[in-house]
Structures are given as C-alpha cells and as structure tokens.
Amino acid sequence: MGYWKHKLEEEHKGYLEGKEDNIAMLGGFLDVKLYGQTICTVSIPIPNLIADSYRDSIAKWVENFEDFDGNNYKATVLSSKDGVEWRIDITPREDDDLYSSDILNEITSNIEIIVNYI
C-alpha cells in the first residue's frame, strides 16, 4: 500500500499522473479521495505476467467518474511487468463564479491517490 500525494505531478493541462514500480501480481485499486472522502475506487488490472515483452504485458483499465461538485474525471491505469502507471484527467464543472484554473488548483491541492495491492 502506498500514499501517493507526494508523487503527484500536476500538469497545466488538467491531469495528474503517477507511477509505481511494484507489479500488481493480483491486481488492486486506486482509492481516489477528495477532501478526505472517497469519490471513486479504480481497479488496477492484472498484467500479462507470461508475456515475452513489456508491450505485450500491459493491461489497461479506464474509468469515468464525477465528484460531488460536478467535476468529471477519467482515470486510466496501465499495469505491466514494469509496474503500475496511472493518469487522471480532470474536466472542471462550468461555474460562472470560478475560472477552470481555480477549480483545478483547488482539486489538485485537495486530492489524494492511495494505491492498494491485493
């Protein structure tokens, strides 16, 4: 299990990404929390461990979800012989009072991604 907030990389395009070298031998999940509350549990697929090449070992999982404020997320998780990579794209809600960049800054400063293996 790992706490990933210190490894998050905020990008100007509205996404967070991370990587862990541990192999998800039995799968697992990413617990996505905003303000301390889980907004989604995203599956980590089991990679093809008998594949000859890295490319052939990749398993992919994509999940779309929404938080309690109406912001949309698309989580993409790649699991391979080299570990787990994930990316969460954030599409801010349309709000007359706040700019998209302000919403993104608020989300990225209050989001936690916890990686759990089975």
C-alpha positions in Angstrom: 0.0 0.0 0.0 1.2 3.5 -0.7 0.3 7.1 -0.2 1.0 9.0 -3.4 0.2 12.6 -2.7 3.9 13.5 -2.6 4.4 11.8 -6.0 1.6 13.6 -7.9 2.7 15.7 -10.8 0.3 18.5 -11.6 0.3 19.5 -15.2 -1.1 22.6 -16.8 -3.4 20.6 -19.0 -5.6 19.4 -16.1 -4.4 15.9 -15.2 -2.5 14.1 -12.5 -0.2 11.1 -13.1 1.9 8.8 -11.2 3.9 5.6 -11.4 4.9 2.8 -9.0 7.4 0.1 -9.7 5.5 -2.6 -7.8 3.9 -5.2 -10.0 0.2 -5.8 -9.4 0.5 -9.6 -9.3 -3.1 -10.0 -8.2 -4.4 -6.6 -9.2 -5.5 -3.9 -6.8 -7.2 -0.5 -6.8 -6.6 3.2 -6.6 -8.6 5.0 -3.9 -9.3 8.5 -5.2 -10.2 10.8 -2.3 -11.2 14.5 -2.4 -11.3 16.4 0.9 -10.8 13.1 2.7 -13.9 11.4 1.1 -13.6 8.6 -1.5 -15.0 9.7 -4.8 -14.1 6.6 -6.7 -12.2 3.3 -6.4 -10.5 2.5 -9.7 -9.3 -1.1 -10.5 -5.7 -1.9 -11.2 -5.8 -4.8 -13.7 -3.5 -7.8 -13.5 -0.7 -7.6 -16.2 0.1 -10.5 -18.5 3.0 -11.9 -16.5 3.9 -14.6 -19.0 4.3 -12.1 -21.9 7.7 -12.0 -23.7 7.9 -8.3 -24.0 6.9 -5.2 -21.9 4.4 -4.1 -24.6 2.6 -7.5 -24.5 2.4 -7.5 -20.7 0.3 -4.3 -20.5 -3.2 -4.4 -19.2 -5.3 -1.3 -19.3 -8.4 -0.1 -17.3 -10.3 3.1 -18.0 -13.0 4.5 -15.7 -15.0 7.7 -15.8 -16.5 9.3 -12.7 -17.8 12.5 -11.2 -17.2 14.1 -7.8 -19.9 15.7 -5.5 -19.3 19.1 -7.1 -19.9 18.0 -10.7 -16.3 17.9 -11.9 -15.6 15.0 -14.3 -12.7 12.6 -14.2 -11.2 10.0 -16.5 -8.8 7.5 -14.8 -6.5 5.4 -17.0 -4.5 2.7 -15.3 -1.8 0.7 -17.1 -0.4 -2.4 -15.3 2.6 -4.2 -16.7 5.7 -6.2 -15.8 7.4 -2.9 -15.0 4.8 -1.7 -12.5 1.6 0.5 -12.5 1.1 3.8 -14.2 -1.9 5.9 -13.8 -3.3 9.2 -15.2 -6.4 11.1 -14.0 -7.8 13.7 -16.4 -9.9 16.4 -14.8 -12.6 18.3 -16.5 -13.8 21.1 -14.2 -17.5 21.9 -13.9 -18.7 25.0 -15.7 -19.1 27.6 -13.0 -19.8 31.3 -13.5 -18.1 32.3 -10.3 -14.8 30.4 -10.7 -12.3 30.0 -13.5 -11.4 26.5 -14.6 -7.8 27.1 -13.4 -9.1 28.0 -9.9 -11.2 24.8 -9.8 -8.2 22.7 -11.0 -5.9 24.2 -8.4 -8.5 23.6 -5.6 -8.9 19.9 -6.7 -5.2 19.2 -7.1 -4.4 20.6 -3.7 -7.1 18.5 -2.0 -6.9 15.2 -3.9 -5.3 12.0 -2.5 -4.5 8.9 -4.6 -3.9 5.8 -2.4 -2.5 2.7 -4.3 -3.6 -0.6 -2.8 -2.5 -4.0 -4.0 -4.4 -7.3 -3.3 
